[in-house]
Amino acid sequence: MSKLPVHSRPVAYDFSCLPDDHPGRHHFTIRIEYRGKHGWAVVNPSGYVLDRFGRWDFEPQNSSRTDEWLSDNRWTFVEAVERAEYWAPLLHVAGKTVEDALAPGGWHG
């Protein structure tokens, strides 16, 4: 058995208004993900990331991300949490709101 130290850190957090056992939770969850030295990404269920203008942006491959794109699409941890908490109740999926999904019979996934 190795005696090398093992390091760990949380690198993703989910934000949702739906309980863990709700069948639609995955569809109504904002995730923040640590992206290294550039900070945190705020990611919607479709995989788009939130930019500083309040738009959901396609995230290009690493080699195609410019410094400008990174500065527009990366957040500090605190900023990312604030954005995720703001956006989680506003998600719409297949014409349904979070409130629709929470209503009895409101989600048939």
Secondary structure as UniProt FT lines:
FT   STRAND          12..16
FT   TURN            20..21
FT   TURN            23..24
FT   HELIX           25..28
FT   STRAND          29..34
FT   HELIX           36..38
FT   STRAND          40..43
FT   TURN            45..46
FT   STRAND          49..50
FT   TURN            52..53
FT   STRAND          56..57
FT   HELIX           62..64
FT   HELIX           67..73
FT   HELIX           77..87
FT   HELIX           88..90
FT   STRAND          92..93
FT   TURN            94..95
FT   STRAND          96..97
FT   HELIX           98..102
FT   TURN            104..105
//
